[in-house]
Amino acid sequence: MHVSRWKVLGAAAAVGLAVSACTGGNESAGGSQAPASTSESAQDASLKWLIEEPEDAEALAALEEHVAEFETASGIDIQIDALPFDTMRTILQTQLRAAEGPDVFSWGSGPGFGGALIEAGLVHDITDAYAEHGWEVYDFAVDRVTVDGKIYGIPGEMETIGVFYNADIFNELGLDAPQNLEEFRTAMATIRDAGLVPLAVGDKEGWEGGHLLSMALSSDIESDGLEALFAGEASWDSPEVVSALELWRDFHEEGFLPESPTAVDYDGSIAMFYSGEAAMIPTGSWLVGEIDDNTDFEVGYIPFPGPDGPGIFAGGLGSGPFISANTSHKDAAVQFLDFLASPEHAQWTVENLHTIPPIPIDTDALEVSPLLEQVLEDIAGLSGGGDFGYNIDVMTSDQFNEAMYDGMQALFTGQATPQEVAARLEAAASS
């Protein structure tokens, strides 16, 4: 995750901060989960909940209205504070150490986000709360908030990263969804020759390049290969990483991307896809709701194709709730997390905000678009043993991420070769 990306998540991810899993507790008359019990110490407590600031004010208003159901049922007051991502990342540790800091905060579930705060002793252990309330979260999601066998948070919404394509354009050009890299190249050449942009890639803000590398590596070396890179068991200047960088350089040189990707910001790349100027856009599932609202053509969604097959989705988990180790209202905070982890809350966010909780969802019981239904089913399939790649920047340090963002931009501007970029990644990972 990167500061600039938050600007494009919009209403869906803003309230999706709270999406999670699962079963347990009782239903209130309003349809949301009420606390199973209200202890004397928790009753009438007031909690501060710190979240990332949404771009859309309506998202925050919707969240406040929904959380009011919990307040009515529990007697616990929730004060929602929102900070810009950049500000929050800079001062979050300071806030958590302060006496007036948040009781609950929503933050990224990966090692570079929540994991760093856990290591600093700033997050409350909720292992017992999982057992007491029966929160059923995908195992691979719980792993992201588990340190030394203890669980510290509820993972946020699922985010897959792949390629959306304009099915109407594909049909007009006689193209099928590509099932490997060779078919992907053939399709992009056909689209380019028809006078359209094959891939709406914008890398002006930098973080987008991290997603591009994540896609290519996930579909080539899969999760095991990426985990070896994260663990230092493989080198970031390995032939596989160089090959993934070469792939994006070649796509640019072959005219498959906008003329100057580093001059196109994320909003600009989305606009190219919505207008039909571009046939595909490589990005994440957080865009589904906006696609539903802004397109009048059929849209498909596939993993970035692999060398010998359809590839796998890269992805990760968005921001989810944690409890501050310093809160004096731990019982009340656990009750609030029980609300955020309820199936009713998850269903509300799926239907209204197009977010994807890290739990199985019965799509027959939901009123969602065919595109969102597909994404939900794809993610449900992952829980049955399918491979799932990684969004690299959630798993790595700020120093590494800056090297990756700057390196991808240098690749597109011709200021660095794939080998040079890979060497910079290895140097950043080793420092």
N, C-alpha and C positions, 0 to 999 in steps of 0.2 A: 504494500500500500504506500501511496505517496500523497503528499499534501495536495497536489493538484488534482488527483483523481477524485477526491471527495467532492469537488465542485460539480462533477458530472453524475454523482450517484442520485441526487435529487431526492424526491419524496420517498421513493421506495426504500433506499438504504437509510435514510434519516430515521425512519421509524423502524426499519429492519434492524437497527441496533439492538432492539429488544427481542427479536425473534429467536426462539430456540425451541427446545423440546418440552415437554412430554406429558406423562400421565401422573395421576396422583392428585389428592385434594378433592374439594367439593365444588360444585357449580353454583354460582350465584344466580339470582333471578335475572340478571342482565346478561347471562351467557358466558361470562368470563369466570375464571377460577377464583374462588374466595379462599382465604387461608384455611387450612384444616382446623386450626385452633388459633386463638389469640391469647398469648400469655400476658400476664399482668405487666411484665417488664416491657413488652412490645406495644401494648395498647396505648394509644394516643401519642406514640413516638412521632417525631418529625425527621424525615430522611432527606439528605441532599443527594441528588443523582446527577452526576456530571456526564455529559455526552458531547459528541462532536456537533458543531453547529451546522444545521442543514441550510442549504441554499434557499430552499422553498419554505417560507414562513407557514404555509398551510400544513406542511408535514409536522412541524412542531405543534401546531394547534391540534392536529389530529391525535398526536401522541398524548398531549395533555388531557384531551377529552377521554381517551381510552383509559389512561391511568386513573382518571377520576373514579372509574368503576371499582378499582382496587381500594382507593381511599375510602369510598363509601362502605364497602364490605368489611374493611379491616380496622377502620379508625386510625390508620396510619397516614400521616400527611407526607406527600412527596413533593419536594421542591426541585424542579428540573432546571439545571444550569447548563448552558451550552457555550462552548468555546470553539473558535476556529481550530482546525486540525493542527496547524503549525504552532499556534499558541499552546494548545493542549499538550502536544508532544514535548514542548520546551519546559513547561512548568508542572507537568502531572506529578512527577516525583516530589516536588516541593509541596504541592497541594496535599498529597497523601500523607506527608510527614507533619502537616500543620494541624493544629487543634481544631481549626474551622474548616478542614478539608472535607471532601465528599465522603458519604457513608457507602455509596454504591457508585461505581463508574463503569462506563462501557468503553471498551478498548479492544484492539486487535488481539486475536487468540494465538498468534504465532509466537515463536521464541523471541523474535526481535521486538515484540510489543508487550503483551501481558507477561511473557516469560521473563523479561528483564525486570519487571516489577516484582514478580514472585521471588526471583533470586535476591532482590534487595530487601526481602522481608516485609513488603508493603501490602500484601494480599492475604486475606483470611482463608484458611483451609476449610472447604465445604464438603469434604469427603463424606462426613456423616450425614449431611443434608441430602446428598444424592441417595444414600441408602434409605433415609427416612421418608423422602418424598417420592422415590421411585422414578426419578427423571431418566428417561430412556433416550439417550443420544447415541448416534452412530459412534462406534468404537474409535474410528480414525479421527473423529472430531474431538472426543474426550481426550485423546492423546495429546492434542495441542494445548490443553490446559492442565496437563498432569506433569508434576515434577516430583521425582523421588517417590513415586507411588501415591502421591496425594493430589487430589483434584481441587483446583482453585477457582474455577469459573464455569460459566455456561457458554459454550461456543456460540458465536454469532451465526448469522445467515450464511448458507453455502454460496460460493461464487465460483462458477466454472468459467474458464476462458477458452474461447474457440473462435469460430468463423461464422458470422451471420451472412446469408446470401439472399439476394433478390430472386426468388423462384420464378417470377414472371420473366425476368431477363434471361435466366437460364433456359426456360422453355422456348423463348423466342429464338435463342441461338442454338437450340438443339443440344443443350448440355445437361448432364446429370451431375448430381452432387459428387465431387471427386472422392475417390476411395483410397488414393495414395498420392505421393508427391508428383509422380509423372502425370497423372490425370489432372492434378491441381495446376501444374505448369501449362498443360494443354488448354485447360479451361481459361486460364488467365491470358494466354496468347490470343485465344479466340475473342475474348472480351476486349482486349487492347486493340485488336485489329478492327473491331466494330466501332471504335471511336470512344469507348468508355474506359474509366479507370477500373482496373480489376480489383484492387484492394485499397480501400480508403484508409491509408495509414497516415496518422498525424503524430509527429514526435517532437513538437515544439516545446512541450513542457517537460520532456525527459523521461518521466515514469512510464510512458507508453512503450518505450523501447525495452524496458524490463519485461513487460508482458510479451512482447514479440519473441524475445529470447526464451522466455519460459515456455511458450507454445512449442517452439521448434525443438527444444531439448526434451520436453516431456514426451513428445511423440516419437523421438528418436531413441533416447536412452531410458525412457520410462521412469517410474518412481524410484526403482532401485538405483539407477544410475545417478539420479539427482541426489538421493540420500547419501550416496558415496561422496559426491562433491561437497555437500553440506558438512559431512563428518570429517573432511580432509583426507579421505581414503582415495580420492581421485583428484586430479589437478584441473584447475580452471583453464589452463593452457593446453589441455589435452586435445587430440585430434577431433574428438566428438564436439567439443565446445567451439573449436575453430570452424568446423563444418557448419554448425548452426549459424554462426556469424557470417560465414561465406554465403549461406543460403539467402539471408536478408540483403546482403550487398548485391548478390546476383539479381534478386527480384527487382531491386531498384534500378540496376543498370539495364535490365531487360524491359524497362518501361511498365512494370506491373504495379507501381506505386505512383502517387502524385509526383509531379516533377520535382518538388522540393519538400520532402516529408518534414524536415525540421522547421519549415515555415508554416506548417499546418498544425493548429492546436486541436485538442480532442473534440471540442464543439464543432470545429470546421470539418473534421473527418466524419462526424455523425451527419452533419448537414449534407455532405456529398452522397452519403448512402440514402438518406431520406428523399433527396431530390431525384434519385435515379442516375446521377452522374457517375456513381461508383456502384459496381455490382455486388461487392462484398465489403465487410468490415470486420477486422480481427479485434475482438474485444470480449467483454465478460457478460455473464447472464444478468448482471444488474441493469442492463439496458433493455430487458424484455418489456417492462412496463411502458417505457418511453416509445419503443418500437410499436407496440400495440396502439398507442395513442397518436402516432405521427405518420404512419404509413397506410397506404391503401392498396398495397400489393402483398402477395404471400411471401413470407419470410421463413427460410429454413435455417437450421443451426447444426453445425458439425464440428468435431474436433479438428484442430490443425492436422492435415494429413501426414502420415508417417512415410518413411522410405518404402516400406513393404506392406502397408496396410492403412486402414482409416485413421490410425493414430488414437491418442487419448486426450481427454480434456486436461488442461492445466487448471489450477484453481486453488482455492483455499477457503478460509473462513473470515467473515467480516467481524466487526466489533460486537462483542458480547459482554454481559454484565459480570463484574467482579465486586467483591465486598472488600472495603478497606480494612486492613489489619488494625487500624487505629480507631475504628468506629466504636462508640459506646452503645450502639443499638444493633448488635449482631442478630438478635432474635427477630427484630422487625425487618432487618435487611434480608434475612433468609426467607421470611414470608413474602417479601417483595419479589425475590428471585423465583419463588414458587409460582407467583402470578405470571412472571415473564416466561416461565418454562411450561406454562399450561398449554394443552392442545387447543383450547379455545382461543388463546392469544395467538398461537401459531397460525390457526386457520384465518383469524381476522387479518393478520399481516399478509398472508398469501393472497387472499381475495381482494384486499383493498390496496395493498402496496407492492404486490408482485415480488415479495421476498421469498427466499427458499430456506426453510428451517432444516437443520441437520438431523431430521427424523423422517421415517416413512410417512408419506401423505397419501390418503385415499383420494385420488383425483376425481373419482366419481361423485364424491360428496362436495366438490368445490365448483364454484362458478368462475372458471378461468379461461383464458384464451387457449387455442390449440398450441401456440408456441410455448406458453408457460407450462401447459400440461406436459409437453414433450420434455422440457427442461427438468420438471419434477420427476418424471419417469426415468430420465437419464441418471439423475442423482440417486434415485432409489435403487437402480441397478448397480451402482457402485458399492452399495452396502452389501450386496450379495457376492462380492469377491472381485468385481471389476477393478482395473487399475486406474488410479487417479494421480495425475501429475501435480506439479507444484507451481505456485506463483512465487518466483524466486525472492522478490524483495520483502516478503513477509517472513522469510526464513533466515535472512542474512542481516548483517550490520549496516548502519548508516554509511559507514565508510565504503563498504563494498557496493552498496546501492548507488552511491554517487559515481563510483568508477564505472558501474554498469550503465547508468543513464548517460553519462558523458561519453562513454565509449560507443554506445549505439548511435548517438548523434554524430560523433566523429566518423563513424563508419559510413553514414549516409551523406556526409559532406566531403568525403574523400580525404579527410585529415588523418585517418589511421586505417591500417589494414586489419583484417580479421585477426591475424597473428598478434599484432600489437595490442589490440583490444583484449584478447585473451590473456596476454602477459600482464596487462594492468589488472585484470580480474584476479589472477593468481596472486599478484603482489598485494592487493587489497585483502584477499582472503587470508594471506599468510601473516599479515602485519598485526 
